[in-house]
Amino acid sequence: MRYIFILLIASVLSILAFKYSNNSLGGGELMASPMDVSQET
C-alpha cells in the first residue's frame, strides 16, 4: 500500500508541476491534454 500511495502522490505532484510550468511559460497549448482543453472551453 505504501508504494501505491507514494506513486499516487508523485503522479499528482508531477501533473500539478506540469500545469503550473505550462501556465507560467505560456506553452500550455503545446502540452495541453484533451481534459485541459475541455476544461478551458
N, CA, C, O and CB atoms as a CASP TS submission, in Angstrom:
PFRMAT TS
TARGET T0000
AUTHOR 0000-0000-0000
METHOD Language model
MODEL 1
PARENT N/A
ATOM      1  N   MET     1       0.835  -1.209   0.000  1.00  0.00           N
ATOM      2  CA  MET     1       0.000   0.000   0.000  1.00  0.00           C
ATOM      3  C   MET     1       0.871   1.261   0.000  1.00  0.00           C
ATOM      4  O   MET     1       0.511   2.264  -0.616  1.00  0.00           O
ATOM      5  CB  MET     1      -0.945   0.005   1.228  1.00  0.00           C
ATOM      6  N   ARG     2       2.000   1.212   0.681  1.00  0.00           N
ATOM      7  CA  ARG     2       2.843   2.408   0.737  1.00  0.00           C
ATOM      8  C   ARG     2       3.322   2.796  -0.653  1.00  0.00           C
ATOM      9  O   ARG     2       3.314   3.972  -1.018  1.00  0.00           O
ATOM     10  CB  ARG     2       4.044   2.179   1.663  1.00  0.00           C
ATOM     11  N   TYR     3       3.741   1.791  -1.429  1.00  0.00           N
ATOM     12  CA  TYR     3       4.271   2.109  -2.762  1.00  0.00           C
ATOM     13  C   TYR     3       3.185   2.706  -3.643  1.00  0.00           C
ATOM     14  O   TYR     3       3.447   3.640  -4.401  1.00  0.00           O
ATOM     15  CB  TYR     3       4.858   0.851  -3.430  1.00  0.00           C
ATOM     16  N   ILE     4       1.959   2.176  -3.553  1.00  0.00           N
ATOM     17  CA  ILE     4       0.863   2.721  -4.360  1.00  0.00           C
ATOM     18  C   ILE     4       0.570   4.155  -3.927  1.00  0.00           C
ATOM     19  O   ILE     4       0.346   5.025  -4.768  1.00  0.00           O
ATOM     20  CB  ILE     4      -0.415   1.841  -4.229  1.00  0.00           C
ATOM     21  N   PHE     5       0.573   4.402  -2.615  1.00  0.00           N
ATOM     22  CA  PHE     5       0.297   5.742  -2.106  1.00  0.00           C
ATOM     23  C   PHE     5       1.369   6.718  -2.567  1.00  0.00           C
ATOM     24  O   PHE     5       1.064   7.845  -2.957  1.00  0.00           O
ATOM     25  CB  PHE     5       0.210   5.732  -0.574  1.00  0.00           C
ATOM     26  N   ILE     6       2.629   6.284  -2.522  1.00  0.00           N
ATOM     27  CA  ILE     6       3.735   7.151  -2.960  1.00  0.00           C
ATOM     28  C   ILE     6       3.628   7.436  -4.455  1.00  0.00           C
ATOM     29  O   ILE     6       3.879   8.557  -4.899  1.00  0.00           O
ATOM     30  CB  ILE     6       5.103   6.498  -2.640  1.00  0.00           C
ATOM     31  N   LEU     7       3.252   6.414  -5.229  1.00  0.00           N
ATOM     32  CA  LEU     7       3.109   6.620  -6.677  1.00  0.00           C
ATOM     33  C   LEU     7       1.981   7.606  -6.962  1.00  0.00           C
ATOM     34  O   LEU     7       2.107   8.443  -7.856  1.00  0.00           O
ATOM     35  CB  LEU     7       2.840   5.275  -7.399  1.00  0.00           C
ATOM     36  N   LEU     8       0.884   7.518  -6.218  1.00  0.00           N
ATOM     37  CA  LEU     8      -0.234   8.445  -6.431  1.00  0.00           C
ATOM     38  C   LEU     8       0.208   9.875  -6.131  1.00  0.00           C
ATOM     39  O   LEU     8      -0.085  10.789  -6.902  1.00  0.00           O
ATOM     40  CB  LEU     8      -1.447   8.057  -5.544  1.00  0.00           C
ATOM     41  N   ILE     9       0.907  10.072  -5.023  1.00  0.00           N
ATOM     42  CA  ILE     9       1.361  11.418  -4.664  1.00  0.00           C
ATOM     43  C   ILE     9       2.333  11.948  -5.714  1.00  0.00           C
ATOM     44  O   ILE     9       2.257  13.113  -6.104  1.00  0.00           O
ATOM     45  CB  ILE     9       2.027  11.416  -3.270  1.00  0.00           C
ATOM     46  N   ALA    10       3.247  11.093  -6.171  1.00  0.00           N
ATOM     47  CA  ALA    10       4.230  11.527  -7.168  1.00  0.00           C
ATOM     48  C   ALA    10       3.538  11.916  -8.470  1.00  0.00           C
ATOM     49  O   ALA    10       3.909  12.905  -9.102  1.00  0.00           O
ATOM     50  CB  ALA    10       5.264  10.415  -7.428  1.00  0.00           C
ATOM     51  N   SER    11       2.535  11.140  -8.869  1.00  0.00           N
ATOM     52  CA  SER    11       1.837  11.451 -10.124  1.00  0.00           C
ATOM     53  C   SER    11       1.074  12.768 -10.005  1.00  0.00           C
ATOM     54  O   SER    11       1.083  13.576 -10.934  1.00  0.00           O
ATOM     55  CB  SER    11       0.868  10.310 -10.503  1.00  0.00           C
ATOM     56  N   VAL    12       0.417  12.987  -8.870  1.00  0.00           N
ATOM     57  CA  VAL    12      -0.332  14.236  -8.685  1.00  0.00           C
ATOM     58  C   VAL    12       0.615  15.429  -8.688  1.00  0.00           C
ATOM     59  O   VAL    12       0.332  16.450  -9.314  1.00  0.00           O
ATOM     60  CB  VAL    12      -1.138  14.201  -7.368  1.00  0.00           C
ATOM     61  N   LEU    13       1.741  15.298  -7.988  1.00  0.00           N
ATOM     62  CA  LEU    13       2.700  16.405  -7.941  1.00  0.00           C
ATOM     63  C   LEU    13       3.265  16.696  -9.322  1.00  0.00           C
ATOM     64  O   LEU    13       3.447  17.857  -9.689  1.00  0.00           O
ATOM     65  CB  LEU    13       3.838  16.088  -6.966  1.00  0.00           C
ATOM     66  N   SER    14       3.543  15.646 -10.090  1.00  0.00           N
ATOM     67  CA  SER    14       4.099  15.862 -11.432  1.00  0.00           C
ATOM     68  C   SER    14       3.082  16.550 -12.338  1.00  0.00           C
ATOM     69  O   SER    14       3.436  17.426 -13.128  1.00  0.00           O
ATOM     70  CB  SER    14       4.541  14.524 -12.056  1.00  0.00           C
ATOM     71  N   ILE    15       1.799  16.143 -12.219  1.00  0.00           N
ATOM     72  CA  ILE    15       0.755  16.770 -13.041  1.00  0.00           C
ATOM     73  C   ILE    15       0.616  18.244 -12.666  1.00  0.00           C
ATOM     74  O   ILE    15       0.515  19.103 -13.542  1.00  0.00           O
ATOM     75  CB  ILE    15      -0.605  16.035 -12.865  1.00  0.00           C
ATOM     76  N   LEU    16       0.610  18.535 -11.366  1.00  0.00           N
ATOM     77  CA  LEU    16       0.487  19.929 -10.936  1.00  0.00           C
ATOM     78  C   LEU    16       1.697  20.733 -11.400  1.00  0.00           C
ATOM     79  O   LEU    16       1.551  21.879 -11.825  1.00  0.00           O
ATOM     80  CB  LEU    16       0.343  20.015  -9.399  1.00  0.00           C
ATOM     81  N   ALA    17       2.880  20.150 -11.324  1.00  0.00           N
ATOM     82  CA  ALA    17       4.093  20.859 -11.751  1.00  0.00           C
ATOM     83  C   ALA    17       4.024  21.183 -13.237  1.00  0.00           C
ATOM     84  O   ALA    17       4.385  22.284 -13.650  1.00  0.00           O
ATOM     85  CB  ALA    17       5.353  20.018 -11.448  1.00  0.00           C
ATOM     86  N   PHE    18       3.559  20.222 -14.046  1.00  0.00           N
ATOM     87  CA  PHE    18       3.449  20.467 -15.488  1.00  0.00           C
ATOM     88  C   PHE    18       2.438  21.576 -15.760  1.00  0.00           C
ATOM     89  O   PHE    18       2.675  22.429 -16.616  1.00  0.00           O
ATOM     90  CB  PHE    18       3.041  19.173 -16.234  1.00  0.00           C
ATOM     91  N   LYS    19       1.305  21.576 -15.039  1.00  0.00           N
ATOM     92  CA  LYS    19       0.284  22.599 -15.276  1.00  0.00           C
ATOM     93  C   LYS    19       0.828  23.980 -14.917  1.00  0.00           C
ATOM     94  O   LYS    19       0.664  24.930 -15.682  1.00  0.00           O
ATOM     95  CB  LYS    19      -0.994  22.296 -14.459  1.00  0.00           C
ATOM     96  N   TYR    20       1.480  24.095 -13.744  1.00  0.00           N
ATOM     97  CA  TYR    20       1.992  25.400 -13.329  1.00  0.00           C
ATOM     98  C   TYR    20       3.089  25.884 -14.266  1.00  0.00           C
ATOM     99  O   TYR    20       3.141  27.068 -14.599  1.00  0.00           O
ATOM    100  CB  TYR    20       2.519  25.336 -11.896  1.00  0.00           C
ATOM    101  N   SER    21       3.970  24.978 -14.697  1.00  0.00           N
ATOM    102  CA  SER    21       5.055  25.379 -15.592  1.00  0.00           C
ATOM    103  C   SER    21       4.494  25.805 -16.944  1.00  0.00           C
ATOM    104  O   SER    21       4.983  26.766 -17.538  1.00  0.00           O
ATOM    105  CB  SER    21       6.069  24.229 -15.770  1.00  0.00           C
ATOM    106  N   ASN    22       3.472  25.103 -17.438  1.00  0.00           N
ATOM    107  CA  ASN    22       2.879  25.461 -18.727  1.00  0.00           C
ATOM    108  C   ASN    22       2.184  26.818 -18.625  1.00  0.00           C
ATOM    109  O   ASN    22       2.280  27.629 -19.545  1.00  0.00           O
ATOM    110  CB  ASN    22       1.878  24.373 -19.191  1.00  0.00           C
ATOM    111  N   ASN    23       1.486  27.073 -17.516  1.00  0.00           N
ATOM    112  CA  ASN    23       0.784  28.343 -17.370  1.00  0.00           C
ATOM    113  C   ASN    23       1.773  29.499 -17.253  1.00  0.00           C
ATOM    114  O   ASN    23       1.536  30.566 -17.820  1.00  0.00           O
ATOM    115  CB  ASN    23      -0.140  28.307 -16.146  1.00  0.00           C
ATOM    116  N   SER    24       2.868  29.311 -16.536  1.00  0.00           N
ATOM    117  CA  SER    24       3.823  30.402 -16.341  1.00  0.00           C
ATOM    118  C   SER    24       4.611  30.679 -17.620  1.00  0.00           C
ATOM    119  O   SER    24       4.925  31.832 -17.917  1.00  0.00           O
ATOM    120  CB  SER    24       4.783  30.071 -15.193  1.00  0.00           C
ATOM    121  N   LEU    25       4.932  29.626 -18.378  1.00  0.00           N
ATOM    122  CA  LEU    25       5.720  29.811 -19.596  1.00  0.00           C
ATOM    123  C   LEU    25       4.842  30.149 -20.795  1.00  0.00           C
ATOM    124  O   LEU    25       5.349  30.576 -21.832  1.00  0.00           O
ATOM    125  CB  LEU    25       6.532  28.561 -19.890  1.00  0.00           C
ATOM    126  N   GLY    26       3.530  29.963 -20.665  1.00  0.00           N
ATOM    127  CA  GLY    26       2.642  30.248 -21.781  1.00  0.00           C
ATOM    128  C   GLY    26       2.688  29.169 -22.843  1.00  0.00           C
ATOM    129  O   GLY    26       2.221  29.399 -23.959  1.00  0.00           O
ATOM    130  N   GLY    27       3.238  27.989 -22.538  1.00  0.00           N
ATOM    131  CA  GLY    27       3.320  26.910 -23.514  1.00  0.00           C
ATOM    132  C   GLY    27       2.268  25.846 -23.255  1.00  0.00           C
ATOM    133  O   GLY    27       2.481  24.677 -23.576  1.00  0.00           O
ATOM    134  N   GLY    28       1.131  26.234 -22.677  1.00  0.00           N
ATOM    135  CA  GLY    28       0.093  25.260 -22.365  1.00  0.00           C
ATOM    136  C   GLY    28      -0.482  24.614 -23.613  1.00  0.00           C
ATOM    137  O   GLY    28      -0.939  23.472 -23.565  1.00  0.00           O
ATOM    138  N   GLU    29      -0.465  25.341 -24.747  1.00  0.00           N
ATOM    139  CA  GLU    29      -1.054  24.772 -25.965  1.00  0.00           C
ATOM    140  C   GLU    29      -0.229  23.595 -26.478  1.00  0.00           C
ATOM    141  O   GLU    29      -0.772  22.679 -27.097  1.00  0.00           O
ATOM    142  CB  GLU    29      -1.170  25.847 -27.057  1.00  0.00           C
ATOM    143  N   LEU    30       1.083  23.615 -26.224  1.00  0.00           N
ATOM    144  CA  LEU    30       1.938  22.559 -26.767  1.00  0.00           C
ATOM    145  C   LEU    30       1.728  21.241 -26.025  1.00  0.00           C
ATOM    146  O   LEU    30       1.737  20.175 -26.639  1.00  0.00           O
ATOM    147  CB  LEU    30       3.411  22.975 -26.693  1.00  0.00           C
ATOM    148  N   MET    31       1.540  21.311 -24.698  1.00  0.00           N
ATOM    149  CA  MET    31       1.455  20.085 -23.910  1.00  0.00           C
ATOM    150  C   MET    31       0.087  19.930 -23.264  1.00  0.00           C
ATOM    151  O   MET    31      -0.051  19.194 -22.287  1.00  0.00           O
ATOM    152  CB  MET    31       2.536  20.068 -22.842  1.00  0.00           C
ATOM    153  N   ALA    32      -0.924  20.608 -23.790  1.00  0.00           N
ATOM    154  CA  ALA    32      -2.255  20.531 -23.193  1.00  0.00           C
ATOM    155  C   ALA    32      -2.903  19.196 -23.523  1.00  0.00           C
ATOM    156  O   ALA    32      -2.880  18.749 -24.670  1.00  0.00           O
ATOM    157  CB  ALA    32      -3.139  21.692 -23.681  1.00  0.00           C
ATOM    158  N   SER    33      -3.480  18.566 -22.512  1.00  0.00           N
ATOM    159  CA  SER    33      -4.163  17.293 -22.726  1.00  0.00           C
ATOM    160  C   SER    33      -5.622  17.552 -23.080  1.00  0.00           C
ATOM    161  O   SER    33      -6.118  18.650 -22.830  1.00  0.00           O
ATOM    162  CB  SER    33      -4.057  16.388 -21.469  1.00  0.00           C
ATOM    163  N   PRO    34      -6.319  16.586 -23.649  1.00  0.00           N
ATOM    164  CA  PRO    34      -7.738  16.782 -24.001  1.00  0.00           C
ATOM    165  C   PRO    34      -8.579  17.231 -22.814  1.00  0.00           C
ATOM    166  O   PRO    34      -9.523  18.002 -22.987  1.00  0.00           O
ATOM    167  CB  PRO    34      -8.317  15.495 -24.567  1.00  0.00           C
ATOM    168  N   MET    35      -8.253  16.761 -21.612  1.00  0.00           N
ATOM    169  CA  MET    35      -9.026  17.165 -20.431  1.00  0.00           C
ATOM    170  C   MET    35      -8.834  18.648 -20.154  1.00  0.00           C
ATOM    171  O   MET    35      -9.796  19.344 -19.828  1.00  0.00           O
ATOM    172  CB  MET    35      -8.612  16.336 -19.196  1.00  0.00           C
ATOM    173  N   ASP    36      -7.601  19.143 -20.280  1.00  0.00           N
ATOM    174  CA  ASP    36      -7.343  20.562 -20.050  1.00  0.00           C
ATOM    175  C   ASP    36      -8.089  21.418 -21.064  1.00  0.00           C
ATOM    176  O   ASP    36      -8.631  22.466 -20.713  1.00  0.00           O
ATOM    177  CB  ASP    36      -5.840  20.852 -20.117  1.00  0.00           C
ATOM    178  N   VAL    37      -8.120  20.981 -22.315  1.00  0.00           N
ATOM    179  CA  VAL    37      -8.811  21.745 -23.353  1.00  0.00           C
ATOM    180  C   VAL    37     -10.303  21.793 -23.062  1.00  0.00           C
ATOM    181  O   VAL    37     -10.938  22.830 -23.251  1.00  0.00           O
ATOM    182  CB  VAL    37      -8.555  21.134 -24.745  1.00  0.00           C
ATOM    183  N   SER    38     -10.867  20.682 -22.606  1.00  0.00           N
ATOM    184  CA  SER    38     -12.304  20.638 -22.331  1.00  0.00           C
ATOM    185  C   SER    38     -12.639  21.515 -21.130  1.00  0.00           C
ATOM    186  O   SER    38     -13.728  22.086 -21.073  1.00  0.00           O
ATOM    187  CB  SER    38     -12.769  19.187 -22.081  1.00  0.00           C
ATOM    188  N   GLN    39     -11.723  21.633 -20.170  1.00  0.00           N
ATOM    189  CA  GLN    39     -11.983  22.460 -19.002  1.00  0.00           C
ATOM    190  C   GLN    39     -11.907  23.938 -19.356  1.00  0.00           C
ATOM    191  O   GLN    39     -12.651  24.744 -18.799  1.00  0.00           O
ATOM    192  CB  GLN    39     -10.994  22.134 -17.886  1.00  0.00           C
ATOM    193  N   GLU    40     -11.019  24.304 -20.275  1.00  0.00           N
ATOM    194  CA  GLU    40     -10.860  25.716 -20.616  1.00  0.00           C
ATOM    195  C   GLU    40     -12.065  26.243 -21.388  1.00  0.00           C
ATOM    196  O   GLU    40     -12.432  27.407 -21.224  1.00  0.00           O
ATOM    197  CB  GLU    40      -9.587  25.922 -21.433  1.00  0.00           C
ATOM    198  N   THR    41     -12.683  25.424 -22.218  1.00  0.00           N
ATOM    199  CA  THR    41     -13.772  25.914 -23.059  1.00  0.00           C
ATOM    200  C   THR    41     -15.087  25.970 -22.342  1.00  0.00           C
ATOM    201  O   THR    41     -16.095  26.365 -22.929  1.00  0.00           O
ATOM    202  CB  THR    41     -13.913  25.063 -24.265  1.00  0.00           C
TER
END
